[in-house]
Amino acid sequence: MQHKTVLFIGFTWPEPTSTAAGSRMLQLLQVFGVRKYRRVFTSAAAESPLSLDLESFGVEKRVIKLNDTGFDTFISDLKPDIVVFDRFLTEEQFGWRVAEFAPQALRILDTEDLHSLRTSRQAVLKKGIPFTTEAWLQSDTAKREIASIYRCDLSLIISAYEMQLLTEVLKIDDNLLLHLPFMLDAVGEKTLAAWLSFEERRDFVCIGNGKHAPNVDAILWLKKEIWPLIRKQLPDVNLLVYGAYLPQHIQQMDNPKEGFRVRGWAEDAIAVLQKARISLAPLRFGAGIKGKLIDAMQAGTPSITTDVGAEGMCGGLPWNGKIANSAEDFSAAAVRLYRDALSWHRAQRYGISLVNSFYDKGRLSEKLIATIEKIGENQEHHRNQNFIGSMLQHHTMTSTKYLARWIEIKNQDRH
């Protein structure tokens, strides 16, 4: 029996120990691996020391180039059944080539988060004005990202809030979308037994990749406004800041006298979180669901975050900590929860409920495969029902395609 092939095209190589996007990609690779798919991962980016050892997971690797006809030959020979783009930028670069040279392949966009939503929120924060969906939809990035969603057969949406935006505000047919949050193992008795108690834990922790703008902004806000208020009431407590690729100006904030300790990359984020009493994530903009907050739940560590931080993550269930949106409210909530064992244990239980209710790996992976199989049974009809996608694909093939061809010729002329 010949196994099906799934080709992943990554904007970067996955880094599960440093980014939520990397963890998400590893989860998708594992879903297809369990079902015996041949898995091939490609990227035009350079690898880093934190890149996942794909071969150890039975995943084939292939380096590709932008604006290069070698990709056309590669994918024609591979004949994948499914192609997964890891974000809309990758679909823009390679989607038209996949459509032309592997038309049989089901095209899936893993949005990771709505990038346009995150960048729009960042823009309005800088201007000091409230976020509106109208401002989001007026952005060029939103137009590009939504076009990418339409061009694909299926888009994986990680956040319930983003599903709501796409289906209710933009009226995108829900046959083109699948709400697929992080796919996690349940928190069971064995995990619970390994957790440190309230009394055994100490200090606050903040985790975030330094290449991700919302994380850098959150650390700056902590340093300038939030942490001084917490430290004033808890003078013997520290804040430990972890994250890969923290910029120099963040590293220079390390100050033992203030209890503000910048530690850098943590090889095992959950192990770090398990020692802390509370996780702080004062995110003022962003999108998707936050890996650092999921990690905290899996570590039994309550979190203080903002509305943006908790967005789309907990349905109607209580948050595993507190939600606050001003420096004063945030710091007050952090101090109260740090001191109150009863509230802390209640918050920890809420986190267990959230993981086990909304992020069950078995149920979500079955949902993904069932959706793929359903589309595959009548792929031509599925595409025929998506007229906007067909129209956008047509215009892409007659614009992006020829721009890429022109770049190819220019590159050839240089050699």
C-alpha positions in Angstrom: 0.0 0.0 0.0 1.4 3.4 -1.0 1.1 6.0 1.7 -0.1 9.5 0.9 2.4 12.4 0.9 2.0 15.7 2.7 4.4 18.6 1.8 4.9 21.3 4.3 6.3 24.7 3.0 7.7 26.7 5.9 8.5 30.4 6.0 11.1 29.3 8.5 12.2 25.9 9.8 10.2 25.0 12.9 11.6 25.8 16.4 9.3 24.2 18.9 11.5 25.2 21.9 11.4 28.9 21.0 8.2 29.7 19.3 4.5 28.8 19.6 4.4 28.5 15.8 7.1 25.8 16.0 5.1 23.9 18.5 2.1 24.1 16.3 4.0 22.8 13.3 5.4 19.9 15.3 1.8 19.0 16.3 0.7 19.0 12.7 3.7 16.9 11.7 2.8 14.4 14.4 -0.8 14.1 13.3 0.1 13.1 9.8 2.9 10.9 11.1 0.5 8.8 13.2 -1.5 8.3 10.0 1.5 7.0 8.1 1.8 9.9 5.7 5.1 10.5 4.0 6.1 13.9 5.4 8.3 16.3 3.5 9.3 19.7 5.0 10.7 22.4 2.8 11.8 26.0 3.4 13.8 28.7 1.7 15.0 30.0 5.0 18.3 29.3 6.7 18.2 26.9 9.7 19.2 28.0 13.2 20.7 26.1 16.1 17.1 25.9 17.6 15.6 24.4 14.4 13.9 21.0 15.0 15.8 17.9 14.0 13.2 16.8 11.5 14.9 13.6 10.5 14.6 12.3 14.0 10.8 12.5 13.6 10.9 10.7 10.3 10.4 13.9 8.3 12.3 14.4 5.0 13.9 17.8 4.5 14.4 19.7 1.3 15.9 23.2 0.9 14.0 25.3 -1.7 14.6 28.7 -3.3 12.4 31.6 -3.9 11.5 32.5 -7.5 13.2 29.3 -8.8 11.9 26.9 -11.4 13.6 24.1 -9.5 10.6 24.0 -7.2 8.3 23.4 -10.1 10.3 20.2 -11.0 10.5 19.2 -7.4 6.8 19.3 -6.7 5.8 17.8 -10.1 8.0 14.8 -9.3 6.8 14.6 -5.6 3.1 14.6 -6.5 1.9 15.5 -3.0 -1.6 14.7 -1.9 -1.6 17.6 0.5 0.4 20.9 0.6 0.5 22.8 3.9 1.6 26.5 3.9 2.7 27.6 7.3 1.4 31.2 6.9 0.0 33.4 4.2 3.4 34.7 3.2 4.4 31.2 2.2 1.2 30.7 0.2 1.9 34.0 -1.6 5.3 32.9 -2.6 4.6 29.3 -3.6 0.8 28.9 -3.8 0.6 29.6 -7.6 3.4 27.2 -8.3 1.6 24.5 -6.3 -1.7 25.2 -8.2 0.1 25.0 -11.5 2.5 22.0 -11.0 0.6 20.0 -8.4 -3.1 20.8 -9.1 -4.2 17.5 -7.5 -2.9 18.5 -4.1 -5.2 19.8 -1.4 -3.9 23.2 -0.4 -4.1 23.9 3.3 -3.1 27.2 4.9 -2.1 27.1 8.6 -2.6 30.7 9.5 -0.9 30.2 13.0 -2.6 33.5 13.9 -4.1 36.2 11.7 -0.9 38.2 11.1 -3.0 41.2 9.8 -4.9 41.3 13.1 -1.7 41.5 15.1 -0.1 44.1 12.9 -3.2 46.2 12.9 -3.4 46.2 16.7 0.2 47.2 16.9 -0.4 50.1 14.6 -3.4 51.5 16.6 -1.5 51.0 19.8 1.3 53.2 18.5 -1.2 55.8 17.5 -3.0 55.6 20.9 -6.4 54.9 19.4 -8.8 51.9 19.9 -8.7 48.9 17.7 -11.6 48.4 15.3 -12.4 45.7 12.8 -12.7 48.5 10.2 -9.1 49.5 10.7 -8.1 45.9 10.4 -9.9 45.4 7.1 -8.5 48.6 5.6 -4.9 47.3 6.0 -3.1 46.0 3.0 -1.9 43.0 5.1 -5.5 42.0 5.8 -6.4 42.1 2.1 -3.4 39.9 1.3 -4.1 37.4 4.1 -7.8 37.1 3.4 -7.0 36.6 -0.3 -4.6 33.8 0.7 -7.4 32.1 2.7 -9.7 32.2 -0.2 -7.1 30.7 -2.6 -6.7 27.6 -0.4 -9.0 24.7 -0.1 -8.9 24.8 3.7 -7.5 27.2 6.3 -6.7 26.2 9.9 -7.7 28.9 12.3 -6.2 28.6 15.8 -8.4 31.1 17.7 -12.2 31.0 18.3 -12.2 34.8 18.1 -10.6 34.8 14.7 -13.1 32.2 13.5 -15.8 34.6 14.6 -14.2 37.5 12.7 -13.8 35.5 9.5 -17.3 34.0 9.5 -19.4 36.8 11.0 -17.6 39.9 9.9 -16.2 38.8 6.5 -18.9 36.1 5.9 -16.3 33.6 4.6 -17.9 30.2 4.0 -17.1 28.0 6.9 -16.4 25.1 4.5 -13.1 26.9 3.8 -12.2 27.2 7.5 -11.5 24.8 10.4 -11.1 25.9 14.0 -8.0 24.0 15.1 -6.4 25.2 18.3 -3.3 23.6 19.8 -3.5 19.8 20.1 -2.3 18.7 23.5 -2.2 15.7 25.8 -4.8 15.8 28.6 -3.6 16.9 32.1 -4.1 13.7 34.2 -3.4 12.5 37.7 0.2 11.6 36.9 0.9 15.2 35.7 -0.8 16.7 38.7 1.2 14.6 41.1 4.5 15.9 39.7 3.6 19.6 40.1 5.2 21.6 42.9 2.8 23.0 45.5 1.9 26.6 46.0 4.4 26.8 49.0 7.2 25.2 47.0 7.0 27.7 44.2 8.2 31.2 44.2 8.7 34.2 41.9 7.0 35.4 38.7 8.0 34.4 35.2 7.5 36.0 31.8 8.3 34.0 28.7 8.4 35.2 25.1 10.4 35.0 21.9 12.3 38.2 21.3 11.6 38.2 17.6 7.9 38.6 18.3 7.0 42.2 18.7 4.1 41.7 21.2 6.5 39.9 23.6 9.1 42.7 23.4 6.3 45.3 24.1 5.1 43.2 27.0 8.5 43.0 28.6 9.0 46.8 28.2 5.6 47.5 29.8 6.5 45.1 32.7 9.8 46.8 33.3 8.6 50.4 33.1 5.2 50.3 34.7 4.0 47.0 36.1 7.0 45.4 37.9 7.8 48.5 40.0 4.2 48.3 41.4 4.5 44.6 42.1 8.0 44.8 43.6 6.9 47.6 46.0 4.5 45.2 47.6 6.6 42.0 47.2 10.2 43.3 47.8 11.7 39.8 48.1 10.2 38.4 45.0 11.8 38.2 41.5 10.6 38.4 38.0 12.4 35.9 35.7 12.3 36.8 32.0 12.9 34.0 29.5 12.9 33.9 25.7 15.0 33.1 22.7 16.4 35.9 20.6 15.8 38.6 23.2 17.2 41.9 21.8 20.2 43.6 23.4 18.1 46.4 25.0 16.0 43.8 26.8 19.1 41.8 27.9 20.5 45.0 29.4 17.4 45.4 31.6 18.7 42.6 33.9 18.8 44.2 37.4 19.3 42.0 40.5 18.6 44.9 42.9 15.1 45.4 41.3 14.5 41.7 41.1 14.1 42.0 37.3 16.2 39.1 36.0 16.6 38.5 32.2 17.6 34.8 31.7 17.3 34.3 28.0 16.4 31.1 26.2 14.9 28.3 28.2 15.3 24.9 26.7 12.3 23.6 28.5 9.7 26.3 29.0 7.3 24.1 31.0 10.0 23.1 33.4 10.8 26.8 34.1 7.1 27.5 34.5 6.6 24.6 36.9 9.0 26.3 39.4 7.3 29.7 39.3 4.2 30.6 41.2 2.7 32.9 38.6 3.2 33.6 34.9 2.9 37.2 33.7 1.9 38.0 30.1 0.9 41.7 29.7 0.2 41.6 26.0 -1.1 44.8 24.6 -1.5 43.6 21.0 -1.3 40.2 19.2 -3.5 37.6 17.7 -4.1 33.8 17.7 -3.8 31.9 21.0 -0.7 32.3 23.1 1.7 29.4 23.5 3.2 30.8 26.7 -0.3 30.8 28.3 -1.0 27.2 27.2 2.4 26.2 28.5 1.6 27.8 31.9 -1.7 25.7 32.1 0.3 22.6 31.3 2.7 23.5 34.1 0.0 24.1 36.6 0.9 27.8 36.8 -1.8 30.5 36.9 -1.4 33.4 34.6 -2.1 37.1 34.7 -2.8 38.4 31.2 -4.9 40.9 29.2 -8.0 40.6 27.2 -5.8 40.3 24.1 -3.7 37.6 25.8 -6.8 35.4 26.8 -8.7 36.1 23.6 -10.2 33.1 21.9 -8.7 30.6 24.4 -11.2 29.8 27.1 -14.8 29.8 25.6 -17.2 30.3 28.5 -14.9 28.8 31.1 -13.1 30.9 33.8 -9.5 32.0 33.0 -6.7 30.3 35.0 -5.8 33.4 36.8 -6.7 37.0 36.3 -7.3 39.3 33.3 -6.4 43.0 33.6 -5.7 45.7 31.1 -4.0 48.6 33.0 -0.7 48.5 34.8 -2.4 49.2 38.1 -5.0 46.5 37.8 -2.5 44.0 36.4 0.0 44.5 39.3 -2.8 44.4 41.9 -4.1 41.1 40.5 -0.6 39.7 40.4 0.1 40.5 44.0 -3.3 39.2 45.3 -2.9 35.9 43.4 0.7 35.5 44.5 -0.3 35.8 48.2 -3.6 33.9 48.2 -3.2 30.1 48.1 -6.9 29.4 47.9 -7.4 31.6 44.8 -4.2 30.2 43.3 -5.4 26.6 43.6 -8.7 27.5 42.1 -6.9 29.2 39.1 -4.8 26.1 38.7 -7.9 23.9 38.4 -9.4 26.3 35.8 -6.2 25.8 33.7 -6.7 22.0 33.9 -10.3 22.4 32.8 -9.3 24.6 29.8 -6.6 22.2 28.5 -8.8 19.1 28.9 -12.0 20.8 27.4 -10.6 22.7 24.4 -7.2 21.3 23.4 -7.7 17.5 23.4 -5.2 16.1 20.9 -7.1 13.0 20.0 -10.4 14.8 19.3 -8.8 17.6 17.3 -6.6 15.5 15.2 -9.5 13.3 14.2 -11.4 16.4 13.3 -8.6 17.6 11.1 -8.2 14.3 9.2 -12.0 13.9 8.8 -12.3 17.4 7.3 -9.4 16.7 4.9 -11.0 13.4 3.8 -14.4 15.0 3.3 -13.0 17.7 1.0 -10.8 15.1 -0.8 -13.9 13.0 -1.6 -15.2 15.8 -3.9 -12.4 18.2 -4.3 -13.5 19.6 -7.6 -17.0 20.4 -6.3 -15.4 22.0 -3.2 -13.3 24.3 -5.4 -16.2 25.1 -7.8 -18.2 26.4 -4.8 -15.3 28.8 -4.0 -15.7 31.3 -6.8 -13.9 34.1 -5.0 -10.9 31.8 -4.5 -10.9 30.8 -8.2 -11.0 34.4 -9.2 -8.1 35.3 -6.9 -6.2 32.3 -8.1 -6.6 33.5 -11.7 -5.4 37.0 -10.9 -2.5 35.6 -8.9 -1.4 33.3 -11.8 -1.4 36.3 -14.1 0.4 38.8 -11.8 2.5 37.1 -9.1 3.5 34.4 -11.5 4.9 36.8 -14.1 6.6 38.9 -11.4 8.3 35.7 -10.2 9.3 34.8 -13.7 10.8 38.3 -14.2 12.8 37.9 -11.0 14.0 34.5 -12.2 15.3 36.0 -15.4 17.0 38.9 -13.6 18.7 36.4 -11.3 19.9 34.4 -14.3 21.3 37.6 -15.9 23.5 38.1 -12.8 25.3 34.8 -13.3 
